[in-house]
């Protein structure tokens, strides 16, 4: 603002109050314009530009919580804690836990409440188990692998995080916003997956 005001004053002085232009006045005007430009650029650099957060998309599903019938009470208690923690402390809107060929739990906004989805050990999901490295698809629109999550996550899901539970299974989180899982949240998900690996060891 100060730089812009300075530029206007220098220009007004030149046009209104300088009937005869001297060499010294030209140099002082050039210096005044230069200083005003520096002030304007400094103000722009100091201004913190906050990126607009991604918009949430409506998920086409229903809230629910489904368990595998063979789970023990201890396993149910641990899975209830893990899923509740993930839904309340991260951007996840859907949590699916799959271990050794069985979907043990789905919770949150579900594509098909009352029906535990079956997962195929192939493609991207198989690679996650083999490498024991998490898979984070920050914006599902741009990844062909999104087809592997059809029927598992509710339609409208924008991002998915697939965290291996050792080489036993997956912890799969779906979100209603693209680029929604921060680095800190992914570290928290990995810690919970380690806890679940110990549970089913």
C-alpha positions, 0 to 999 in steps of 0.5 A, a space after each residue: 500500500 505504501 509503495 503504491 501511494 509513493 508511486 502515485 505521489 511521484 507521478 502527481 509531482 511530475 505531472 502537476 508541479 514540474 513545469 520544467 524538467 531538470 536532470 536532477 529531478 529525473 534521477 530523483 523520480 526514477 529513484 522514487 519509482 524504484 523504491 516504490 516498486 521494491 515496497 510493493 514487491 516486498 508487500 507481495 512476498 510477505 503476504 501469506 497465500 493460503 491454499 484453499 482446502 479441498 472441497 468434500 464430496 458427498 459420499 453415496 453410502 450409509 453409516 454403519 459398522 459390520 463385524 466378521 462373526 468369527 471375531 473374539 471379544 478381545 479382537 472386537 474391542 481392539 478393532 473398535 478402538 482402532 476404527 473409532 480412533 481413525 475415524 475421529 482423528 484422521 480424514 477417513 470416512 470409511 475404514 476397512 480391515 482385511 486380514 488373511 483372506 477375511 474382511 474383519 470390519 467395515 465402519 463409517 460411511 459404507 457402500 453396502 452396510 450389512 455385507 462385508 466386502 470380499 477383496 481379491 489378492 491381486 494388482 495394487 493390493 497384492 503389491 502393498 502386501 508384498 512390499 509392505 509399503 503403504 499406498 496413498 492415492 491422493 486423488 482417485 480421479 487420476 489413478 486407474 487403480 481406483 477400480 480395485 476399490 469399487 464396492 469396497 469404498 462408497 461411491 464419491 470417495 476422493 482419496 484412499 490410503 491402503 496401509 499393510 498390516 505386516 504381510 497379513 492384510 490391509 488397513 484401508 481408509 477412504 476419504 471424501 476429500 482429495 489429498 486429505 491424509 497428511 504426513 502426520 496422519 499417515 504416520 498415525 495410521 502406520 502405528 495403528 497397523 503395527 498394533 493390529 499386526 501384533 494382535 493377529 500375530 
